[in-house]
Amino acid sequence: MTQITRRRIIAATLGGAGAWACGDLLAGAGALAGPGAPTAAKDPLVETTRALGTVVSLTVVGLEESAARRAVRAAFDELEKIESLLSIYRADSQVSRLNRDGVLDDADPHLLAVLSAALDTSRRSGGAFDVTVQPLWNLYADAAKQGRLPDAAQAHAARRLVAWRAIEVIGRRVRLTGKGMAITLNGIAQGYAADRLRAALQSHGVTSALVDVGEVAPLGKKSGRRPWTCGIQHPHEPDAYVSLAALDGRCLATSGDYATTFSADRRHHHIFDPATGRSPLEFSSVSVAAPTATDADALSTAVFVLGLEKGAELVRATRGADALFVRKDGSVVATDGFPRTSGNSGADS
């Protein structure tokens, strides 16, 4: 088994012919064919690409090969458009333009939709989810290149730029009202992309598929009555699952302290508490199942920041949402409706 990269969920189509992991791992006799292999009529089609800083994988089941390829091509076209708008890695994206200029007069509907969902999660979480944490990310990433952590004064100055209420959206005009502010959609864009790719496949006649953009969105069943099943990366053991989840039509997202770290002890990593400017210390990972990948993605980050008690309250207040929490000491807690499969071990409810 290979180590899963930033905030990955290992998705496995368990049972039958073997297992398939999101990204590039195929295992077991009769495993699904890779993206370059020929497929017979109605065999599973698996295609991968890279976008939004991760490996994106689509698995389509139940269509003739030509129809499946047309659907995947349309989904990847949608993905390219989303990345061109939302990526912080592309200098010409709308997010990069907004961060550079402080204002954007022609925001695309995709960007407006993601910002609307992000701001709603900010309101509901009391600011635990905040897309304006980019100055903190920049500070820690720059310090890491020098083999150090930021000093207290630098961290305090960056934290003062974090203010989700300072995002102004009027029509198609988006403005960051504070000088030096910047946004990152990395805590929600992958989930949004997963939802849009699933919709694109569905609009092209696909009734059974698994979309993995780092966050997982299932469509229909794997085959017959069997659900798509995901193994959730163990935050302390790169080659292990912490739990298996049978996707009951819901999407799944995980936020973890192992994805991008700024200190060997994982006390400093890519998830920031907007209130303190530091990384939360209670969890190693939080996985959220929700009706949409957008909600699951944003909630997993918000809950990671909020901690167990307040995080569980937010999850229970969200229709159709459940969560699995892995504490720093390795103990596992889940809400009653989290879709763990029977036979999971090492987890208590």
Steps between C-alpha positions, in 0.01 A plus 500: 500500500632845413482800729207724424574866439335817628168429673442186294233244564586148385191387313469126454239314298504214746376155425489306179799560278726682744568849625558835335661796672437863406794621299743244365475181706347187352512177697359149494439248228269637236542860613355777289686588183722809507437809288706377206355150479231405245157430642228279361140613481364596839823420687601756762683796350760669722658829395731728697643849469649766727319814615465718808826367638395134507439189289144488368348164415170408337362145492198442276307174508222364280545690171643402165858620475434775246215647705702478821795679339275780374363547852847502654625749240212734582573467872869576451409803288294623794792433732737701284265796512465477877876483552559794267273705726570375852862387510747695714779344292401671174599865477213572260222335703223716640610418855855612422370818339285571804791446736730717289260790436269478800195521274341301221224656290411201281485203739394180326190316630728215616700736720186666631348162585809387691529829686131483593544149642820603679345806661197298607730249671688788663175634642381161620835412658552834670798570279678167555498461122657803335635524146703811588768293682729519195735758665566246777570229244739729312680591823550141615593374152763773458644430845509126429721564197750650746469206737323691776164606638372860488566710807211620715492851354481369143223256589303772677526734201383227261212400723368856499442463124266204556142629492230322302255784565732729302408319177247716318288343224261725307364350182804375306737732686717348772720719718741435785446805716820466704840589356725195469217247524501187285276197466557132441222264395707189572262406782197487274597510129576129475160415642329744265687351205395149602135609503530664158675198348233268635231725349682507166519120489134469592398743227672271248304192600728358769309332782790330682831675567751600761654847487816561702643852515659442839139506622281214379159528333316177406232466237266206536634163612826331406314207348165347575411596854856538630595853607828666423725449802786720620789431729595811700872566533636430849666827608779322691562203268544587130437140390177446695136598515351640819154392389297384201191689389228371271388807307125507541451759227689758706836654423808469719779745587790485743717770656818384673814628669715262292437660163729805505705554815726782613649319801605140558260459793204611284410777740528741208332407172279631221179528706483827694266618772403849379455615859856419606700475179629161614411143412240330724643232729210263576468294180721310263219474246130564449292327233155626409225330300246742354255521208744714300878491480502879534339476843711201605821679400425825680353328806803273548720810532257690721455204734876444519529856630198490732596187693288202597215657696429804283593312182252222573233763566564657159487161328173407671354836402580429133237291325639169378845547651702268725863495608782277614762660727853371562661661804872562536525200734357275227157448655209507256150639556216519247152643493226237497426525129853491362492228230765265634485146364456203728823347618679832558748468784678745723211745503249566773178687458 
